Amino acid sequence: MREILGKRLFIAAMAICLLLVCALSWSDVRHVEAGSAAKTPENETLTIEVSPSGTVYIGGEGELTSNDMNLLMQSKQIKTHQVNGIVLGDGITEVGYNAINGYSYLQTLKLGAGMCVVNNGAIKSCIALEYVFVPKTVQRLGKDFLYRCGDAIVVTDGEAKDLPKMKNVPSERVFAQVDSYDSLLARRAALIPAGGEAEAPEVPEACREWWQ
């Protein structure tokens, strides 16, 4: 009798342990799912791809915020020091504060043809930045939209006078009416005096992709 009772108690204890294990496992699964949801960009249309050369392509529609940019980079396990070029798709219409921040090896940045608003401090601490393409569609540029970005050249396919006023970009660092890689090269070459050097950095090969 005692033996039978002991076996029943053992089976009951095992059953309770199994239930506890299942409950804990389910809790872990729900925690992981909640964590995964928290790591999804708020703008669910956004996509990210990276080329072997280190150029990051952001697709989608609407605003690119700092949080969404960070989550996109994490999703591909891309470190900021691995990025030397960024291209925003034509569906991206706004760049938020701090969205492109701390990319210390970034040389080129293209804002897509549908860009309307680049907020104050949107592009920050990209100390190696050399060329930024700002399309003529842009309606508003924050006064410090380029902050601590060295002497970056602003390239546009429109007239310089039609760009919103830029606090940190003097007129001599604006290349206007540039609509191809060749015209960008020509615009830079025009700054080279006889026997001298251009007052602008060499045009990276990555800029060729701006018009592809």
Secondary structure by P-SEA (a helix, b strand, c coil): caaaaaaaaaaaaaaaaaaaaaaaaaaaaaaaaaaaaaaccccccbbbbbcccbbbbbbbcccccaaaaaaaaaaaccccccccbbbbcccccccccccccccccccbbbbcccccccccccccccccccbbbbccccccccccccccccbbbbbbccccccccccccccccccccccccaaaaaaaaaaaccccccccccccccccccccc
